[in-house]
Amino acid sequence: MSQELQDFQTNSSQNTGESVPPFQRSVYISTYGCQMNENDTERMYALMEMAGYAAVASPEQADVIIINSCSVREKPVHKVFSEVGTYRRLKERRPHLKIGVGGCVASLEKERLIEANSLIDFVFGTDQIDLVPSLVDRAFAKKGIVEARFHHREPYQIETLIRNPKVTAFVNITKGCDNFCTFCVVPYTRGREKSRLLREVVEDIQKLVNRGVREVTLLGQNVNSYRSPCGADFADLLQALAEQTDLVRIRYTTSHPKDFNEKLMQIMERYQQKICEYIHLPVQSGSDRILERMNRGYSRKDYIAKIKKIKEYLPQVVLSTDIIVGFPGEDESDFWQTVDLVLEVGFETIFAFKYSPRPFTKAARFDQQIPETIKDERLQRLFQEWEKWAFPFVKQRYQGQYVEVLVEEFDQKRGQWHGRSRQNKNVYFQADKTLTGQLVHVLVEEAFPSVLRGRWMERESKQHGVG
């Protein structure tokens, strides 16, 4: 990274003929999509600030606008062009303004973005994040810069860059994916799977702890397929973080059911004081026929058996999942098998979506595509059936109990303190003193699947554990 910044500074010292000197320029980044994209945006801001750019809060203030795009939602290219179009007048008033597109859409579309929209000055893929300062510099000298190739053979070596760390932080440990689920575009937008060296992850995270971070969430398209170049697996990484860092809490997302093994369960049990008992384990469908069409690599029976084993090791575990409804070929029987699995497992949170085709994926070419009206109706029914179970269950489990909360901030809009419980619930409560970064126990007075509300009293907090 340092060499890249040196190259940038060398290039910036050359006269580009631009009326706005580099050291006076500013940057605005618009972000769509997952936490990986949010992390990429924070990294870009940090790199740009190190290169002399000021981060600004609105595109009207910027000399450089970057759209960090996402291809998971519907019509992703259309959304990029739509946002770029809103900057046309800015570009007319300020000809020096440079507009770039990064992220997953850029990885897929590459030079086609510039060919289709003359307002776009540069395009870069998900493997070019660290090159952003030099790409921007080149864009000021020449239009039409495109860098969107994957670097499969290079090791995945990065340092987490967070400008102003808070109580919690997200840390990438893997990138890309090798699973090729038939509905998923990630292998085409983020490339093949690569893992960071265990030692570098541990050192990276301890540096964050030294700057005030108390909890990290490990990120990857499939974190539990992590394999360090030194041979360590994901369970080894969790153990190393629990033993070798001063973290208070460890979380991770997202896991793949086929890679969630018993060794990982054992490590979570052994270090449960640090590793939170919350697991997000996407099942996608409860039908074996649909799971096979999705190329998920496990059956309904396999998934349920794994959940039972997890609960043996972690009786207090809280589970969430992803569901796709309306996958090509899904009939009423397949759909109800999904509903039945959701209720049998007992997910406290579900993230459910209608299937929508993505470029390059096999499922986009499948026959028996489901009409939108049926997808809408099934999605609504799924939530209705889950809510009948989830709301009473969560109320019974949490209301009147104490939960341990890592306090993150004071929410100005609500006038309450906010943090998360070990079970990944957002907790809001009243307190008459500053509590940022502290572990407190909150008595839950209202409980919902994603949110708990309650009160904190210092004397009571010292006497109670998590309910």
N, C-alpha and C positions, 0 to 999 in steps of 0.2 A: 504493500500500500504506500509506504513512504516514497519508493521509487516513482510510483505513479504521480504522487503529489509533486515530486521534484520535476518530473517531465512537464506537469501542468504549469508550474511556476516558470519554467524555462520558456515554454510556448507563449505564456501570457505576457512575458516581457517583450515579445516581439510586437511590432506595430501592426495591428490588424486594420487600421483605418477606421475603427469604430469610435463614435463620438462619446460613448460612455466608458470610461476607464474600468478595467476589470475589478479594481478594489472598491469601486462604488456600486457595483451591480448587486441585484437582489434576486431571490428565487422564491417561487411559490410552487408547491407540489400538491396536486389533487389526487386523492387516493381512493381506489375502489377495492372491494374484495376482502380477502381473509387476513388473519393476523400476520401471515408471512409477508403480505404486501405492506401492511402497516410497519412491520420491522424494516422492510426494504426502504420505505419512505424515510424513516428515522435515520437510517444509514446514509441515504442520499443527502439529507439535510446536514448531517454531521460532516460529510466529505466536502460538501459545497461551502460550509462555513470555514472549514480548514483551508479551503482554497480562496478565501477572501470574500465570499458572497454572504449577504445578510438574508436570513429567512424572514419572509413577510407574511402577513395574515390574509392577504387578498391578492387576486391576480392583477388588479388595477395598480398595485404598488410594485409589480415585479418587472424585471428585465428578462427573466427566464421563467417560463411556465412549463412544468413537467406534469404530464398525466400518467400516473402509475396505474395501469389498466388491469382489468380482471376479465377472464373469459368464461367464468363459471355462470354468470347470469345470462339471460336471454339477450340476443342482438348486441353482443359486446362491441363489435366494430361500429355499429350505428351509434352507440352511446359515446364512443370516442369522438366520432365525427360531429356529433351533436354538441359536445362540449367545446371542441375546437371552433365550431361555428360561432359560439358565443363570444369568442375572442377576436372576431374579424375586425370590429371597430377599434379595439385596442391596438391591433396590428396596424391599422390604417393611420391612427393618430401617432403611433410610436413605431416607426419602421424598424428600429433596432431590436424590438422585442423578438425573442426566439421561443418557439414552441416545440417541445419534444414529447414523444410518446414512449413510455417504457412499460414494463410488466408483461403479463401473459399475452395480451393481444399483440403486442410488438413482437414477441417471440414467434407467434404464428404468422403474422401478416408481413413482417419485415418491410421491404421496399414498396410493397403494394400500398402501404399507408400514405407514403409521400406521393406516389403516382396518382392516388385518388383524391388527395387533398393538398393543394399547394400552400396552405397555411402552415403545414407541418415542416419544421426545419431539420429535425433529427429524430432517429428511432433507435432504440437500444433494447436488448432482451434481458432476461432475468440473470444471465451469466455475466452481464456487463455493468453491474451496479457500481463496482469500484472504479470503473472507467468514466463515470459520469462527468467529473470536472473537466477531463481532457476532451470528452465528446462535446461538451458545451463550448469549450474554447474553440474547437474545430468548427463548430456550427456558426460562430461569429465570423469566421474567415471564409466559410464555404457552406452553401446550402446543400441539403440532400445527404447528410451523414447517416449511414445505416450500419449498425453493429449488433447482430442478433444471432450469432452462432453459439452453439453449445460447446463447452470445453470438457469433454468426457474424460480425458486422460489426466487432467490436472487434478491434484489433491484439493479437497475442499478446506481451504485455510482462510479463515476470516477472524477478525476481532470484533466483538460486539461493540458498536459505537452508539452510545446514548448520550445526548448532549446534557440533559439534566435528569439524572436517574431519580426515580421516586421510590416508594416502598417496595413496589413489585416491578419485575422486568421480564421480558420475553427474550429467550436466547435460542438461536437456531443451532441445531446439532446435526441435522441432515438436510439435504435438498434433493428434489427430484423424486421419482418413483419408478420402480421396475414392475409393478403389478399389472398394468395395462387392463384394468377393469374396462369393460366394453363401453361404459357410459362416461368415462373420465378423460379429460383432456390434459391432465397434469404432466404425463410423460412427454407431451409435445410442447408444453409451455415452460416447464422447469427442467426438462431433460432427465437422464437416467440418475439413479440414486447414488449419492455420495455422502460419506460421513466424515465428521471432523475427528481429529485425533483426541482421544480421551484426555490426555494431559493438558492440551490446549483449552478444552472446554472447562476443565476444573480451574485452571489458572485464570481464564477469562471471567468466570463467575465469581471467584474470590475477589478479583479487582472490583467487580460491581458491589459486592458486599462491603468492601472497604470504602465505597462511596455512598453507603447508606441503604443499599438494597437488602431486603430481608426475605423476600420470596422470589423465586424464579419459576417460570413456566418454560419447559423445554419444548421446542417447536420442530416439526418436520411433517412432511406429508404422511409419513409412516414412521413414527419415532421408535417403535419397538422392533424395527428391523435394523436399527443402528448397529453398525459394525465398525469399530475404530480400526484404522490401518494397523494398529498394534495387536489386534485380535480380540479386544474386549467387546462385549455385547452390551445391550441396553441396561440389563440388570447390573452389570459391572459398573456402568457409568453412574447409575443411581446410588449404588453403594459408595463409590468414590466421592460423590458429592455430599452424601450424608456424613461420611467420616472425615473428609479433608477440607470442607468449607464450613464457614460459620453461618450458613443459611438457617433460617428458622423454619421455612417451608419449601417443599419441592412439589411442583405439579408438572404435568406433561400433556401434550395433545399433538397429533391424533394417533390413536393406535389402530392396528389392523387385527381382527380376530385371529387370523391364521398364525400370526407371529406372537400372540400373547401367551407366553409359556409359563410353566409352573415355577421355574427359577425366578421369574419376575415377581410372581405372587409371593414367593418366599422372602424376597428382598423387601417387598412392600410391607410384609408383616413384621420383619425384623427391625425395620427402621420407620415404623409407623408414627413415631413422634415427629419425624421430619417430613415423610412422604405422605401427602394428603390422601385420604381414603375416598377420593373421587376419581372415577374412571369413565372416560368417554370412549365407547367402543361401538363404532358404526356397524349396524347389521344390514341396513339398506332394504332388506326384504325378509319376510318370514316364510317364503315359498322356496322349496328346493329347486323347482323348475326355473324360477326367476333368478335365483342365486347362481345357477349354472349359466344361464344366459348372460349374467353380469360378469362372469369369470371371477367370482369372489374367492374361490378356493376353499370353501367350507360349506357344510350343510346346516340346516336348521338344528338337527340333533347335535352336531359339533358345537354350535354356538351356545345352545342351552347348557350342554355339559360343561363348557368352559365357564359360563356364568356361575353354575353351581360350585365349581371348584374355587373360583374367586371368592365366593361367599363363605366357603369353608375357612379360607385363610383370613379373610377380612369381613367378619360378620356385620360390621357397621358401614360397609361400602355403599356409596351412592353412585348410581349408574345413569348415564345419559347415552343417547344414540342418534344416528342419522337414519332417516327413512326416505326412500324414493318411491312415490306412488305414480302409477300410470306408466311404468316401464313397458316398452314394446312387448306385446303378447300377454300382459297381465290381465287375467280375467277376475271375476268376482271371487272365485275360490282362492286365488293367489292373494288377492287383497285382504280377505278375511283371515287368511293364515298370518299375514303381517300384523293385523290388529290383535289376533290371539297371542302372538309372540310378545308384542309390546306389553300386554296385560299380564302374561305369565311371568316375564322377567321382572316387571315392576320398575320401569324407568321413571325416575323423578323428573327428568327433563327429556324432551324429544325435539329434534330439529328435523322437520319433515318438509319435503319439497316435491313439486311436480317434476316429472322427468321432462327434460328439454334436450334436443339433440345438440351435440357439439362437433365442430369440424375435426376430421381425421379419426373419430371414434367409430368402432364397429357398430355400435347400437344405432347410430344415426342412419345406417343403411339397412337396419332390420325391417322386416315386414311387420304387419300388425301394429302400426303406430296408433296410439290411443288418442281419441278426440279430446280437445281441451276441456270441453264441458264435463266429460267423465272424469278427467284428472281433477278438475276443480271440486267436483262432488265427492270424490274419494278422499281428497285431502281434508275437506271439511268433516267428513264422517270420522276419519282417523283421529283428528283432534277432539272431536266430541266424545268418542269412546274413551280416549286416554284421559280427558279432563274429568270424566265421571269417576275414574279411579284415583287420579293423581291428587286432586284438590283435597278430598277427605283424608287420604293417606298422609299427605304432607302436614296437614293440620294436626292430625293425631300424633305424628312423630315428633314435631318440633314445638308446637304451641305449649307454653308452660314450662319449657325446658331451657337450659342454658346452652349456648353455643360459643365456642372459642372464635373470636374475630380478630383478624389482623387489620388494624385500622389504617386506611389508606389516605383519607382526606376528609375535610369538612365540605359537605355538599351545600353550596350557597343557595341554590334554588329551593331545596327542601328544608334548609335550616337544621340539618341533622348531620351527624357523623356517618361516614360510610366505610365499609370494609367488606371482606368476604370471610365466610366461615370455612372450615376445613372441607365441608361438603360442597363448596363452590357456590354457595348462595350469596347473593348481594344482601347485606345486612345494613339497615338504617336504624339509628338510635340516638337518643338525646344524651348529652353529657355536658358537664359544666367546667371542663378543663381540656387542655390540649392533649390529644391522644395519638397523634400521627406516628405510625410505626410501632405502636404498642400492641401486645396481645392482651385482649380483655375478654371477659365473659359477659354476654348479653342475654338477658331473660327475654325469650321470644313471646310476644303478645299477639302477633298476627303472623300467620305462615301461609305462603303461597309457593308454588313449585320453584320459582326463580328468586323470590324476594322474601326476606324475613324482616319484620319490624319489631322493635322492642325497646327495652330501657336498660341502662347501665348504672349500677350503683357500686362504688368502689369497694365497700365493705362486703357486699354480697358476691362481687366478682371474685374475690380472693378465696371464697369458700366453695365454689362450684366448678365442676368440670363440664365437658360437653355433654349435652343430653342425647 
